[in-house]
Amino acid sequence: MTPILLCGQSRSGGTALMKLLASSDAVFVDRDDPYEKRYLTHFAKLAELLARGEPPDPFSDRELLDFNDCAFGGFPWSYSKAYEGSGWPPNRADWLRVFWQGFTSLANRSNPAARYYAEKAPPWLGGVVREASPAEVVYLFRDLRDVYVSARTDYEYARMHNAGKTSELAQLLSHEFIENYEHYAADRAAGNAFLMRYEDSVGDAEETVGRIEQRFDLRLNWNHGSQNLSRHAASTSSDASVERWRKESLDEHAHRTFLRCVGRELRDLGYTVGDLPDPVFEWNFSRECMAGAAFEQSSDGRIQLESGRARVEIHGPRYWLALPQADFDAASVDHIWLCVAQGPGNVCALDWSPGQPFSDGAYFHVEHQPSADSRVLDFPLYMHPEWRGRIRGLRLHLFNLYQKGFERRLSLATECRGTGYVRWIRGFKLG
């Protein structure tokens, strides 16, 4: 079976598409609405934990040996140098390949005709699965302003909205959106992106079904796929769900936050956004955008600009580079986003100073577990008590290795070597 991974935010048409795919015997799919038994995500996360080489807290030998205890995780042991060069333990792709072969064998017992397996998936899943097996990814997008209006009935979003935290809510939705967009953009550049906009599926359902049938060589039943979806709807009709933000009250602060965070990405997907505010600062690490740039950096690594990104060779646990021309008021930046991929270590960080040289103490650390595809790390710097005054020095710490932190032991590793990539960094103010 080939996985079909539906990557998109809640309220973006994922349930309707799952129900549509379920109308074909060629697709093995969860049969319980809203179709959120994520078998492949479960197997991929287990494969990741088995290969990650970090303490599987709170899982330990005690829980493993206790038949009644249901805690579970990665291996509660580490490997000594005696295993080096032996081909053991297997890597993440090896584990996932075995899990997937076993699952599909069992699934074919109940559905021998199935050629595909469909699942609502997080953005990171496609890259992990493709290391082990071919996979199709469908990128689902909806105008974020409509996602916001529709999501206000969800408990957590309603809580934040009612508490007046509309900008923070918009930032969370924007971060979910940009993570999916970065994966889509990479697949599009490789000529392998399958895009489905919610608005297009509502405006021309027949054309949408035809595209899916042609892509996957399926016969789908739209009437079956559209049944019983009204209870998921947050508007009176499908047509009324398009551009709801124009017809209903969209919080002004939330709207400005959307445009500042992901306005260009929304425009790239065909949504009307008007004039867009620029980020407070932005650097795109590529030879096209930073030709001739010289970086002050630590001795634990070296950055090399490439087309569309920069390669960072790491050979120590505390690599950093100073960002160019940093001079802004801390109050003008609430969040900084950093787009990275792969790399060793487990932490990326920022530190800052009102001048040179840098002083110790003003750090913000974010956990980073390396993955094949890009991730966008969020630094909510407005929460740090030292983020104030004029910022004239800003350093980026990439792919660092920490054994402890975040109120738990992070790693058993002592070496930090490998290749990572950084694409861009941008800072912005919430609405």
C-alpha positions as CSV (number, residue, x, y, z in Angstrom):
1,M,0.0,0.0,0.0
2,T,1.1,3.5,-0.8
3,P,0.3,6.1,1.9
4,I,-1.7,9.1,1.0
5,L,-1.0,11.7,3.7
6,L,-3.4,14.6,4.0
7,C,-1.4,17.5,5.5
8,G,-3.4,20.5,6.5
9,Q,-4.8,22.4,9.5
10,S,-8.1,21.6,11.2
11,R,-11.1,23.2,9.4
12,S,-9.3,22.9,6.0
13,G,-11.4,20.1,4.4
14,G,-9.5,17.0,5.7
15,T,-12.5,15.2,7.0
16,A,-14.4,15.7,3.7
17,L,-11.5,14.3,1.7
18,M,-11.1,11.3,4.0
19,K,-14.7,10.5,3.6
20,L,-14.4,10.8,-0.1
21,L,-11.4,8.5,-0.2
22,A,-13.3,6.0,1.9
23,S,-15.8,5.7,-0.9
24,S,-13.2,3.6,-2.9
25,D,-12.3,0.0,-2.0
26,A,-8.8,0.8,-3.3
27,V,-8.2,2.9,-0.2
28,F,-7.7,1.5,3.3
29,V,-8.9,4.2,5.6
30,D,-10.2,4.7,9.1
31,R,-14.0,4.2,9.0
32,D,-14.9,6.2,12.1
33,D,-15.8,9.9,11.5
34,P,-13.8,12.2,11.9
35,Y,-11.1,9.7,10.6
36,E,-8.4,10.4,13.1
37,K,-6.9,6.9,13.9
38,R,-3.4,7.8,12.8
39,Y,-1.6,4.4,12.5
40,L,1.3,5.6,10.3
41,T,1.9,8.6,12.5
42,H,2.1,6.3,15.5
43,F,4.5,3.9,13.8
44,A,6.7,6.8,12.5
45,K,6.9,8.4,16.0
46,L,7.9,5.0,17.5
47,A,10.6,4.5,14.9
48,E,11.8,8.0,15.6
49,L,12.0,7.4,19.4
50,L,13.8,4.1,18.9
51,A,16.5,5.7,16.8
52,R,16.7,9.1,18.7
53,G,19.2,7.9,21.3
54,E,17.8,10.0,24.2
55,P,16.4,9.0,27.6
56,P,12.8,7.9,27.0
57,D,11.5,9.6,30.2
58,P,9.1,8.7,31.8
59,F,9.5,5.2,30.3
60,S,12.2,3.0,31.9
61,D,13.1,-0.6,32.7
62,R,10.6,-0.5,35.5
63,E,7.7,0.2,33.2
64,L,9.0,-2.2,30.6
65,L,9.1,-5.1,33.0
66,D,5.8,-4.3,34.7
67,F,3.1,-6.1,32.6
68,N,0.4,-3.9,34.1
69,D,2.0,-0.6,33.3
70,C,1.0,1.0,30.0
71,A,3.8,3.7,29.8
72,F,5.8,3.1,26.6
73,G,8.5,4.8,24.5
74,G,11.9,4.4,23.0
75,F,14.4,1.8,24.2
76,P,15.2,2.3,27.9
77,W,18.9,1.7,27.3
78,S,21.8,3.1,25.3
79,Y,24.4,1.4,23.2
80,S,28.2,1.2,24.0
81,K,31.1,1.4,21.6
82,A,30.9,-2.3,21.3
83,Y,28.1,-1.9,18.7
84,E,30.0,0.5,16.5
85,G,30.4,-0.8,12.9
86,S,28.1,-3.8,13.6
87,G,25.1,-2.5,11.7
88,W,23.0,-2.5,14.9
89,P,20.9,-0.8,16.0
90,P,18.8,-0.1,12.9
91,N,18.0,3.5,11.9
92,R,14.6,5.2,11.9
93,A,13.9,4.2,8.3
94,D,14.7,0.6,9.0
95,W,12.3,0.4,11.9
96,L,9.5,2.2,10.1
97,R,9.9,0.0,7.0
98,V,9.4,-3.1,9.1
99,F,6.4,-1.6,11.0
100,W,4.8,-0.6,7.7
101,Q,5.3,-3.9,6.0
102,G,3.6,-5.7,8.9
103,F,0.7,-3.2,9.1
104,T,-0.1,-3.4,5.4
105,S,0.0,-7.2,5.5
106,L,-2.6,-7.1,8.3
107,A,-4.7,-4.4,6.6
108,N,-4.8,-6.4,3.3
109,R,-6.6,-9.2,5.2
110,S,-9.7,-7.0,5.6
111,N,-9.3,-5.1,2.3
112,P,-7.4,-7.2,-0.3
113,A,-8.2,-4.6,-3.0
114,A,-6.5,-1.7,-1.2
115,R,-3.6,-0.1,-3.0
116,Y,-3.5,3.0,-0.8
117,Y,-3.8,3.9,2.8
118,A,-5.0,7.4,3.7
119,E,-4.4,9.4,6.9
120,K,-4.7,12.9,8.3
121,A,-1.0,13.7,8.9
122,P,1.2,16.2,10.6
123,P,3.6,18.1,8.2
124,W,6.7,16.3,9.4
125,L,5.3,12.8,8.5
126,G,5.9,12.9,4.8
127,G,9.7,13.4,5.1
128,V,10.0,10.6,7.7
129,V,7.9,8.1,5.7
130,R,9.6,8.8,2.4
131,E,12.9,7.7,4.0
132,A,11.4,4.2,4.3
133,S,8.7,4.0,1.6
134,P,7.2,5.9,-1.3
135,A,4.3,8.2,-0.2
136,E,1.9,10.7,-1.7
137,V,1.3,13.9,0.1
138,V,-1.8,16.1,-0.4
139,Y,-1.4,19.6,0.9
140,L,-4.6,21.1,2.2
141,F,-4.9,24.9,2.6
142,R,-7.7,27.2,3.5
143,D,-7.6,31.0,3.9
144,L,-6.3,31.4,7.4
145,R,-8.8,34.1,8.2
146,D,-11.6,31.7,7.6
147,V,-9.8,29.0,9.6
148,Y,-9.7,31.5,12.5
149,V,-13.4,32.4,12.2
150,S,-14.4,28.7,11.9
151,A,-12.1,27.6,14.8
152,R,-13.6,30.0,17.3
153,T,-16.1,27.2,18.3
154,D,-13.2,24.9,19.3
155,Y,-12.6,24.9,23.1
156,E,-9.0,26.0,23.2
157,Y,-9.4,28.6,20.5
158,A,-12.6,29.8,22.1
159,R,-10.8,30.1,25.4
160,M,-8.0,32.2,24.0
161,H,-10.5,34.3,21.9
162,N,-12.7,35.0,24.9
163,A,-9.6,35.9,27.0
164,G,-8.7,38.6,24.4
165,K,-5.6,36.7,23.2
166,T,-6.6,37.0,19.6
167,S,-3.1,38.0,18.3
168,E,-1.6,35.0,20.1
169,L,-4.2,32.7,18.6
170,A,-3.5,34.1,15.2
171,Q,0.2,33.5,15.7
172,L,-0.4,29.9,16.7
173,L,-2.5,29.3,13.6
174,S,0.1,31.1,11.4
175,H,2.8,28.8,12.8
176,E,0.8,25.7,12.0
177,F,0.3,27.2,8.5
178,I,3.9,28.0,7.8
179,E,5.1,24.6,8.8
180,N,2.8,23.0,6.3
181,Y,3.6,25.6,3.7
182,E,7.4,25.0,3.9
183,H,6.9,21.3,3.2
184,Y,4.6,22.2,0.3
185,A,7.0,24.7,-1.2
186,A,9.8,22.1,-1.1
187,D,7.6,19.5,-2.8
188,R,6.5,22.1,-5.4
189,A,10.1,23.0,-6.2
190,A,10.8,19.2,-6.7
191,G,7.7,19.0,-9.0
192,N,5.9,16.7,-6.7
193,A,3.3,18.9,-4.9
194,F,-0.4,18.1,-4.9
195,L,-2.3,21.2,-3.7
196,M,-5.9,21.3,-2.7
197,R,-7.4,24.6,-1.6
198,Y,-10.6,24.3,0.4
199,E,-12.1,27.2,-1.7
200,D,-11.6,25.3,-4.9
201,S,-13.1,22.1,-3.6
202,V,-16.2,24.0,-2.5
203,G,-16.4,26.0,-5.8
204,D,-16.0,23.1,-8.2
205,A,-16.3,19.8,-6.4
206,E,-16.5,17.8,-9.7
207,E,-13.2,19.2,-10.9
208,T,-11.6,18.4,-7.5
209,V,-12.8,14.8,-7.5
210,G,-11.5,14.5,-11.1
211,R,-8.0,15.7,-10.1
212,I,-7.9,13.2,-7.2
213,E,-9.1,10.3,-9.4
214,Q,-6.6,11.1,-12.1
215,R,-3.7,11.5,-9.7
216,F,-4.3,8.2,-7.8
217,D,-6.1,6.2,-10.5
218,L,-9.3,5.9,-8.4
219,R,-13.0,5.9,-8.8
220,L,-14.7,7.9,-6.1
221,N,-18.3,8.5,-5.1
222,W,-18.9,12.1,-4.4
223,N,-22.4,11.5,-3.1
224,H,-21.1,9.1,-0.6
225,G,-18.2,11.4,0.3
226,S,-20.5,14.4,0.9
227,Q,-23.0,12.7,3.2
228,N,-23.3,13.6,6.9
229,L,-20.7,16.3,6.7
230,S,-23.1,19.0,7.9
231,R,-22.4,18.2,11.5
232,H,-18.8,19.2,11.0
233,A,-19.8,22.5,9.3
234,A,-19.4,25.8,11.2
235,S,-21.4,27.7,8.6
236,T,-24.9,27.3,7.0
237,S,-23.6,26.0,3.7
238,S,-20.4,25.2,1.9
239,D,-20.6,28.4,-0.2
240,A,-21.1,30.4,3.0
241,S,-17.9,29.0,4.4
242,V,-15.8,30.8,1.8
243,E,-14.5,34.2,2.8
244,R,-16.4,34.1,6.1
245,W,-14.0,36.6,7.5
246,R,-15.4,39.3,5.2
247,K,-19.0,38.5,6.3
248,E,-18.4,38.0,10.0
249,S,-16.3,40.0,12.5
250,L,-12.6,39.2,12.2
251,D,-10.6,40.7,15.0
252,E,-8.4,43.5,13.8
253,H,-5.4,42.4,15.8
254,A,-5.7,38.8,14.5
255,H,-5.9,40.0,10.9
256,R,-2.8,42.1,11.2
257,T,-1.0,39.2,12.8
258,F,-1.9,36.9,9.9
259,L,-0.6,39.4,7.4
260,R,2.6,40.0,9.2
261,C,3.3,36.3,9.8
262,V,2.3,34.7,6.6
263,G,0.9,37.3,4.3
264,R,3.3,36.5,1.5
265,E,2.6,32.8,1.8
266,L,-1.2,33.4,1.6
267,R,-0.7,35.5,-1.5
268,D,1.5,32.8,-3.1
269,L,-1.4,30.4,-2.6
270,G,-3.8,32.8,-4.4
271,Y,-5.5,34.5,-1.5
272,T,-6.2,38.3,-1.6
273,V,-4.2,40.1,1.1
274,G,-3.7,43.6,-0.1
275,D,-0.6,45.6,1.0
276,L,1.6,43.6,3.4
277,P,3.7,44.9,6.3
278,D,7.3,44.0,6.2
279,P,8.9,42.0,9.0
280,V,10.9,44.0,11.5
281,F,13.9,42.1,10.1
282,E,14.5,39.2,7.8
283,W,17.5,37.4,6.5
284,N,17.4,34.7,3.8
285,F,20.5,32.5,4.0
286,S,21.4,31.9,0.3
287,R,24.0,33.1,-2.1
288,E,21.3,34.8,-4.1
289,C,20.3,37.0,-1.1
290,M,23.6,37.3,0.8
291,A,26.3,37.2,-1.8
292,G,29.6,38.1,-0.4
293,A,28.4,38.1,3.2
294,A,31.0,37.4,5.9
295,F,29.8,35.8,9.2
296,E,31.3,36.1,12.6
297,Q,31.0,32.5,13.9
298,S,32.3,30.1,16.5
299,S,34.9,27.5,15.9
300,D,32.4,24.6,16.3
301,G,31.2,24.8,12.8
302,R,31.2,26.6,9.4
303,I,28.4,28.1,7.3
304,Q,28.4,27.9,3.5
305,L,25.9,29.8,1.4
306,E,24.2,27.7,-1.3
307,S,21.3,28.3,-3.7
308,G,18.1,28.8,-1.7
309,R,19.7,27.9,1.7
310,A,23.0,27.7,3.7
311,R,24.7,24.5,4.6
312,V,26.2,24.4,8.2
313,E,28.9,21.8,8.9
314,I,28.9,21.2,12.7
315,H,31.8,19.6,14.5
316,G,31.2,20.8,18.1
317,P,28.2,21.2,20.5
318,R,28.1,25.1,20.7
319,Y,28.1,26.5,17.2
320,W,26.9,30.1,16.7
321,L,26.9,32.8,14.2
322,A,26.3,36.5,14.6
323,L,23.5,37.9,12.5
324,P,24.3,40.9,10.3
325,Q,23.2,44.5,11.0
326,A,21.0,43.8,14.0
327,D,19.7,47.1,15.3
328,F,16.1,47.4,16.5
329,D,14.0,47.9,19.6
330,A,13.1,44.7,21.4
331,A,9.6,46.0,21.9
332,S,9.1,45.9,18.1
333,V,9.6,42.1,17.9
334,D,7.4,39.6,19.7
335,H,8.4,36.4,17.9
336,I,11.3,35.3,15.8
337,W,10.9,32.3,13.4
338,L,13.8,30.2,12.2
339,C,13.6,27.8,9.3
340,V,16.1,24.9,9.6
341,A,16.5,21.3,8.4
342,Q,18.4,18.2,9.4
343,G,21.5,18.8,11.5
344,P,22.9,17.2,14.6
345,G,22.2,18.2,18.2
346,N,18.9,18.9,19.9
347,V,18.7,22.7,20.6
348,C,18.7,25.9,18.6
349,A,19.0,29.2,20.5
350,L,19.2,33.0,20.3
351,D,21.2,35.3,22.4
352,W,21.3,39.1,22.2
353,S,23.1,42.1,23.5
354,P,22.7,45.9,23.6
355,G,26.2,46.1,22.2
356,Q,29.4,44.3,21.6
357,P,30.9,42.1,23.0
358,F,28.0,39.7,23.9
359,S,27.2,39.2,27.6
360,D,26.1,36.0,29.2
361,G,22.6,35.4,30.4
362,A,20.2,36.6,27.7
363,Y,19.5,33.3,25.9
364,F,16.3,31.8,24.5
365,H,16.5,28.0,23.8
366,V,14.2,26.0,21.6
367,E,14.3,22.2,21.3
368,H,15.1,21.0,17.8
369,Q,14.9,17.3,16.9
370,P,16.5,17.0,13.4
371,S,14.3,15.8,10.6
372,A,14.8,15.4,6.8
373,D,12.5,18.3,5.9
374,S,12.3,21.9,7.0
375,R,11.0,22.9,10.4
376,V,10.0,26.4,11.5
377,L,11.1,27.0,15.1
378,D,9.2,29.7,17.1
379,F,11.0,31.9,19.6
380,P,8.4,33.9,21.6
381,L,10.9,36.3,22.8
382,Y,8.4,38.8,24.3
383,M,8.1,36.2,27.2
384,H,11.8,36.6,28.2
385,P,12.4,39.1,31.0
386,E,15.7,40.3,29.4
387,W,14.2,41.0,26.0
388,R,14.0,44.7,26.3
389,G,15.8,47.9,25.2
390,R,17.8,48.3,22.0
391,I,19.1,45.1,20.4
392,R,22.4,45.7,18.6
393,G,23.8,42.2,18.6
394,L,21.9,39.0,17.8
395,R,23.5,35.6,17.6
396,L,22.0,32.4,16.2
397,H,23.0,29.1,17.9
398,L,22.4,26.3,15.4
399,F,22.3,22.5,16.1
400,N,23.7,22.7,19.6
401,L,23.9,19.6,21.8
402,Y,22.6,19.8,25.4
403,Q,22.4,16.8,27.6
404,K,20.0,18.5,30.0
405,G,17.3,21.1,29.7
406,F,13.6,21.7,29.4
407,E,13.2,20.1,32.8
408,R,14.4,16.7,31.7
409,R,17.5,14.9,30.4
410,L,17.7,15.6,26.7
411,S,20.4,13.3,25.4
412,L,22.9,10.6,26.2
413,A,25.2,11.7,23.4
414,T,28.5,13.4,23.9
415,E,29.5,14.2,20.3
416,C,27.9,16.7,18.0
417,R,28.9,16.3,14.4
418,G,26.9,16.5,11.1
419,T,25.4,18.7,8.4
420,G,22.4,21.0,8.9
421,Y,20.7,23.6,6.8
422,V,19.2,27.1,7.6
423,R,16.9,28.9,5.1
424,W,15.7,32.0,6.8
425,I,15.0,33.9,10.0
426,R,12.4,36.7,10.5
427,G,11.2,38.8,13.4
428,F,7.8,40.3,13.7
429,K,5.3,42.0,16.0
430,L,1.9,40.6,16.8
431,G,-1.2,42.6,15.8
